[in-house]
Amino acid sequence: MSKHTIVLIPGDGIGPEVTKATKRVLDAAGLSVEWVELPAGAAALEQGYDNVLPERTVAAIRAHKVALKGPVTTPVGKGFKSVNVQLRQKLELYAAVRPVRSLNGVKTRYDGVDMVIVRENTEGLYTGIENVIAKGVVTTMKVATEVACTRIAKYAFAYARSRHRRKVTVFHKANIMKLTDGLFLDCARRVHAQEFPDVVYDELIIDAGCMKLVQDPTKLDVLLMENLYGDLVSDLCAGLVGGLGVVPGSNIGEDCAVFEAVHGSAPDIAGKGVANPLALIMSAVMMLNYIGEATIAERIKGAYNAILSDGRAETLTRDLGGTAGTTQFTDALIAKLK
């Protein structure tokens, strides 16, 4: 087995706790890895950096090509720009990929959910171009480029084909935003017709698409959308299967990738030993597949599926209906590794 070098960003709040748990699981499963631990978010400021995303951290990800990141805090309505958005833009991590599936033992209103949200990750309203036009009047600019729209469409169709998924559906609002969302649609249609005619293709206006999601999410498969829609819809879909604590996340570029828990930093429970590390462990499984360690990935996936299926309160964290803390959950998962 080759040894991997992976950048580790513990993050803020519960981040250090869930990253520690994830490292324990990866070590127990037999991953040969050298961790390069570096800060981002409020933790970077606390460590004396003058920026929430130190260039040293970005450079390390460029050099080693892969990172595992805990949650980081983003101020609402003020303060520094989102670390997540900065990372995606600086490293051209253009594809946010969020698998969402029903899990045995996690009871929700729905069964049989198995979707993947593919979100354009570098432009749209998240470019952060905002201006004060006059007192009490502000604007924000939605950016769409043919290059980025085509790139994410190709990724979504290639993903669907390689994983034998049924269909790609574009969520859009081109009936209102005829130029920006219109360009997104045009690029998706062209990519489908020219390169992926074997993949079933569909389009839904996003409000109708959200209605269909809550009516019967099993009818949808791979969902392709621009940045803001993808942010909203991916969290909505997480709610269909149990919440942000049971879904993984990845940000993929041409030559590097960052895998992350998509939930918040939960400062209210930080340091109490009760955080659920499952989302970051699931993201680490995505990372393992990305770096060619599919066997280890399957072992870990089998272990957490077994814990969830067993449904024992003493091995499940509070958000999953149990009484276990972070350490107890992690111990139980490691005991299930085969």
C-alpha positions as CSV (number, residue, x, y, z in Angstrom):
1,M,0.0,0.0,0.0
2,S,1.3,3.4,-1.0
3,K,1.5,6.1,1.7
4,H,-0.6,9.2,1.1
5,T,0.0,12.8,2.1
6,I,-3.2,14.5,3.0
7,V,-3.8,18.1,4.2
8,L,-5.9,18.1,7.4
9,I,-7.8,21.2,8.3
10,P,-9.5,20.7,11.7
11,G,-11.6,23.8,11.5
12,D,-13.5,25.5,14.3
13,G,-16.0,24.6,17.0
14,I,-16.5,20.8,16.9
15,G,-14.1,20.6,13.9
16,P,-11.1,19.4,15.9
17,E,-13.2,16.7,17.7
18,V,-14.7,15.2,14.5
19,T,-11.4,15.3,12.6
20,K,-9.7,13.5,15.5
21,A,-12.4,10.8,15.4
22,T,-12.1,10.5,11.6
23,K,-8.3,10.1,11.8
24,R,-8.8,7.3,14.4
25,V,-11.2,5.5,12.0
26,L,-8.8,5.9,9.0
27,D,-5.9,4.6,11.0
28,A,-7.8,1.7,12.4
29,A,-9.0,0.8,8.8
30,G,-5.3,0.6,7.7
31,L,-4.8,3.8,5.7
32,S,-1.1,4.6,5.3
33,V,-1.1,8.4,5.6
34,E,1.0,11.4,6.5
35,W,-1.2,14.2,7.8
36,V,-0.2,17.8,7.1
37,E,-2.3,19.7,9.6
38,L,-3.0,23.4,8.9
39,P,-5.5,25.9,10.0
40,A,-8.4,27.8,8.4
41,G,-11.2,29.9,9.7
42,A,-11.3,31.4,13.2
43,A,-8.7,28.9,14.2
44,A,-6.2,30.5,11.9
45,L,-6.7,33.9,13.5
46,E,-6.3,32.3,16.9
47,Q,-3.0,30.8,15.8
48,G,-1.6,34.3,14.9
49,Y,-2.3,34.3,11.1
50,D,-3.6,37.6,9.7
51,N,-6.0,35.8,7.4
52,V,-8.7,33.2,7.9
53,L,-7.4,31.3,4.9
54,P,-3.5,31.4,5.2
55,E,-1.7,31.1,1.9
56,R,0.3,28.3,3.5
57,T,-2.8,26.2,3.8
58,V,-3.8,26.8,0.2
59,A,-0.3,26.1,-1.1
60,A,-0.2,22.8,0.8
61,I,-3.5,21.6,-0.8
62,R,-2.1,22.6,-4.2
63,A,1.1,20.6,-3.5
64,H,-0.5,17.5,-2.0
65,K,-3.7,17.5,-4.1
66,V,-6.1,16.4,-1.5
67,A,-7.5,17.7,1.8
68,L,-9.9,16.7,4.5
69,K,-11.6,19.6,6.2
70,G,-13.7,20.0,9.4
71,P,-16.4,22.7,9.6
72,V,-15.4,26.3,9.8
73,T,-17.3,29.3,11.1
74,T,-18.6,32.0,8.7
75,P,-20.0,35.2,10.2
76,V,-23.6,36.2,9.1
77,G,-24.0,39.6,7.5
78,K,-20.6,40.9,8.5
79,G,-17.0,39.9,9.0
80,F,-14.7,37.8,6.8
81,K,-15.7,36.2,3.5
82,S,-16.6,32.5,3.7
83,V,-13.5,30.3,4.0
84,N,-15.3,27.6,2.0
85,V,-16.1,30.0,-0.9
86,Q,-12.5,31.3,-0.8
87,L,-11.1,27.7,-1.0
88,R,-13.3,26.8,-3.9
89,Q,-12.4,29.9,-5.9
90,K,-8.6,29.9,-5.1
91,L,-8.2,26.2,-6.0
92,E,-10.8,26.1,-8.8
93,L,-12.8,23.4,-7.0
94,Y,-15.6,23.8,-9.5
95,A,-17.7,20.7,-8.7
96,A,-19.4,20.3,-5.3
97,V,-20.7,16.8,-5.1
98,R,-23.2,15.8,-2.4
99,P,-24.5,12.2,-2.4
100,V,-27.7,11.8,-0.4
101,R,-29.1,8.4,0.4
102,S,-31.5,6.8,2.9
103,L,-29.7,4.9,5.7
104,N,-30.9,1.9,7.4
105,G,-31.6,2.8,11.0
106,V,-32.1,6.5,10.3
107,K,-35.9,6.9,10.2
108,T,-37.3,9.8,8.1
109,R,-40.5,10.4,6.1
110,Y,-38.9,8.8,3.0
111,D,-37.4,5.5,2.0
112,G,-35.2,4.6,-1.0
113,V,-33.7,8.1,-1.5
114,D,-30.5,7.9,-3.6
115,M,-29.5,11.2,-5.2
116,V,-26.4,13.1,-6.0
117,I,-26.4,16.9,-6.2
118,V,-23.7,18.3,-8.5
119,R,-23.3,22.1,-7.9
120,E,-21.3,24.6,-9.8
121,N,-19.0,25.9,-7.2
122,T,-17.1,28.9,-8.4
123,E,-19.4,31.6,-9.7
124,G,-23.1,32.7,-9.7
125,L,-24.0,35.0,-6.9
126,Y,-21.2,33.6,-4.8
127,T,-18.6,35.6,-6.6
128,G,-19.4,38.2,-3.9
129,I,-19.6,41.1,-6.3
130,E,-21.8,43.5,-4.3
131,N,-22.1,47.3,-4.5
132,V,-23.9,50.1,-2.7
133,I,-25.6,52.0,-5.4
134,A,-27.2,54.7,-3.2
135,K,-28.2,55.0,0.5
136,G,-30.4,52.0,1.2
137,V,-29.8,50.5,-2.2
138,V,-27.4,47.6,-2.8
139,T,-26.9,45.2,-5.7
140,T,-25.2,41.8,-6.1
141,M,-24.1,40.4,-9.4
142,K,-24.8,36.9,-10.7
143,V,-22.0,35.7,-12.9
144,A,-22.3,32.8,-15.4
145,T,-19.6,31.9,-17.9
146,E,-19.8,29.5,-20.8
147,V,-16.5,27.8,-19.6
148,A,-17.8,27.1,-16.1
149,C,-21.3,26.1,-17.2
150,T,-19.9,23.7,-19.7
151,R,-17.3,22.3,-17.3
152,I,-19.9,21.5,-14.6
153,A,-22.3,19.9,-17.1
154,K,-19.5,17.6,-18.4
155,Y,-18.7,16.6,-14.8
156,A,-22.3,15.8,-14.0
157,F,-22.9,13.7,-17.1
158,A,-19.6,11.9,-16.8
159,Y,-20.4,11.2,-13.2
160,A,-23.8,9.8,-14.1
161,R,-22.4,7.6,-16.9
162,S,-19.4,6.2,-14.8
163,R,-21.7,5.3,-11.9
164,H,-24.5,3.9,-14.0
165,R,-27.0,6.5,-12.7
166,R,-30.4,6.8,-14.3
167,K,-30.8,10.4,-15.2
168,V,-29.4,14.0,-15.0
169,T,-31.9,16.7,-14.2
170,V,-31.0,20.4,-14.4
171,F,-32.7,22.7,-11.8
172,H,-32.9,26.2,-13.2
173,K,-34.9,29.5,-13.2
174,A,-34.3,30.3,-16.9
175,N,-37.9,31.5,-17.2
176,I,-36.9,34.5,-15.2
177,M,-33.1,34.8,-15.4
178,K,-33.0,34.2,-19.1
179,L,-29.4,35.1,-19.7
180,T,-27.5,33.5,-16.7
181,D,-29.7,30.5,-16.2
182,G,-30.4,30.4,-19.9
183,L,-26.7,30.0,-20.5
184,F,-26.5,27.2,-17.9
185,L,-29.3,25.4,-19.7
186,D,-27.8,25.9,-23.2
187,C,-24.5,24.4,-22.0
188,A,-26.1,21.4,-20.4
189,R,-28.2,20.7,-23.5
190,R,-25.2,21.0,-25.8
191,V,-23.0,18.8,-23.6
192,H,-25.7,16.2,-23.4
193,A,-26.4,16.2,-27.2
194,Q,-22.8,16.1,-28.3
195,E,-21.1,14.0,-25.7
196,F,-23.6,12.1,-23.5
197,P,-26.7,11.2,-25.6
198,D,-26.8,7.8,-23.7
199,V,-27.6,9.6,-20.4
200,V,-31.3,10.4,-19.8
201,Y,-31.7,14.2,-19.5
202,D,-34.4,16.3,-18.0
203,E,-35.0,19.9,-16.9
204,L,-37.1,21.4,-14.0
205,I,-37.7,24.9,-13.0
206,I,-36.3,24.9,-9.5
207,D,-39.5,25.7,-7.6
208,A,-41.3,22.8,-9.3
209,G,-38.2,20.7,-8.7
210,C,-38.3,21.4,-5.0
211,M,-42.0,20.5,-4.9
212,K,-41.2,17.1,-6.6
213,L,-38.4,16.5,-4.1
214,V,-40.7,16.6,-1.2
215,Q,-43.5,14.7,-3.0
216,D,-41.3,11.8,-4.0
217,P,-37.5,12.2,-3.9
218,T,-37.0,8.6,-5.3
219,K,-38.0,9.9,-8.7
220,L,-34.9,12.0,-9.0
221,D,-31.3,10.9,-9.5
222,V,-28.4,13.3,-10.4
223,L,-29.3,16.9,-9.9
224,L,-27.2,19.5,-11.8
225,M,-27.5,23.2,-10.8
226,E,-25.7,26.5,-10.4
227,N,-24.1,27.6,-7.2
228,L,-26.8,29.2,-5.0
229,Y,-29.5,26.6,-6.0
230,G,-27.0,23.8,-5.3
231,D,-26.3,25.2,-1.8
232,L,-30.0,25.4,-0.9
233,V,-31.1,22.2,-2.6
234,S,-28.3,20.0,-1.2
235,D,-29.3,21.0,2.4
236,L,-33.0,20.4,1.5
237,C,-32.1,16.9,0.3
238,A,-30.0,16.2,3.4
239,G,-33.2,16.8,5.4
240,L,-34.9,14.1,3.4
241,V,-32.5,11.4,4.8
242,G,-31.8,12.6,8.4
243,G,-30.0,15.9,8.2
244,L,-26.5,17.3,7.6
245,G,-25.0,14.9,10.1
246,V,-25.5,11.9,7.8
247,V,-24.4,13.3,4.4
248,P,-20.9,13.8,3.0
249,G,-19.5,16.5,0.8
250,S,-16.7,17.0,-1.6
251,N,-15.2,19.8,-3.7
252,I,-13.5,18.6,-6.9
253,G,-11.2,20.5,-9.2
254,E,-9.0,19.5,-12.2
255,D,-6.0,18.5,-10.1
256,C,-7.0,18.7,-6.4
257,A,-10.0,18.1,-4.1
258,V,-11.2,19.0,-0.6
259,F,-13.5,16.7,1.3
260,E,-15.5,18.2,4.1
261,A,-18.4,17.9,6.6
262,V,-21.1,20.1,5.3
263,H,-22.7,20.9,8.7
264,G,-21.7,23.9,10.8
265,S,-19.1,24.2,13.5
266,A,-21.7,24.0,16.3
267,P,-19.9,26.2,18.8
268,D,-22.6,25.5,21.4
269,I,-21.5,21.9,21.8
270,A,-17.8,22.3,21.1
271,G,-15.6,20.6,23.6
272,K,-18.4,18.7,25.2
273,G,-17.6,15.4,23.5
274,V,-21.1,14.9,22.0
275,A,-20.5,15.8,18.3
276,N,-21.5,13.3,15.7
277,P,-18.4,12.6,13.5
278,L,-20.3,10.6,10.9
279,A,-20.6,13.3,8.2
280,L,-16.8,13.8,8.2
281,I,-16.2,10.0,8.2
282,M,-18.5,9.7,5.3
283,S,-16.7,12.5,3.5
284,A,-13.4,10.6,4.2
285,V,-14.9,7.6,2.5
286,M,-15.5,9.7,-0.6
287,M,-11.8,10.9,-0.2
288,L,-10.6,7.3,0.0
289,N,-12.4,6.4,-3.3
290,Y,-10.9,9.5,-4.9
291,I,-7.3,8.5,-3.9
292,G,-7.8,4.9,-5.0
293,E,-8.4,3.2,-1.6
294,A,-11.7,1.7,-2.4
295,T,-11.2,-1.4,-0.2
296,I,-10.6,0.7,2.9
297,A,-13.6,2.9,1.9
298,E,-15.9,-0.1,1.7
299,R,-14.7,-1.4,5.1
300,I,-15.5,1.9,6.8
301,K,-18.8,2.3,5.0
302,G,-19.8,-1.2,6.0
303,A,-18.9,-0.4,9.6
304,Y,-21.0,2.7,9.9
305,N,-23.9,1.1,8.1
306,A,-23.8,-1.7,10.6
307,I,-23.9,0.7,13.6
308,L,-26.8,2.6,12.1
309,S,-28.7,-0.6,11.3
310,D,-28.1,-2.0,14.8
311,G,-29.8,1.1,16.2
312,R,-28.3,0.7,19.7
313,A,-28.7,3.9,21.8
314,E,-25.3,3.4,23.5
315,T,-23.5,3.5,20.1
316,L,-25.5,6.3,18.4
317,T,-25.0,10.0,19.1
318,R,-27.8,12.2,20.4
319,D,-28.7,13.6,16.9
320,L,-29.3,10.0,15.8
321,G,-31.5,9.2,18.8
322,G,-28.8,7.7,21.0
323,T,-26.8,8.5,24.1
324,A,-23.2,8.0,22.8
325,G,-20.6,10.7,22.7
326,T,-18.1,11.2,20.0
327,T,-15.6,8.8,21.5
328,Q,-18.2,6.0,22.1
329,F,-19.5,6.3,18.6
330,T,-16.0,6.2,17.1
331,D,-15.0,3.2,19.3
332,A,-18.1,1.3,18.2
333,L,-17.4,2.0,14.5
334,I,-13.8,0.8,14.8
335,A,-15.0,-2.3,16.5
336,K,-17.2,-3.0,13.4
337,L,-14.4,-2.8,10.9
338,K,-13.8,-6.1,9.1
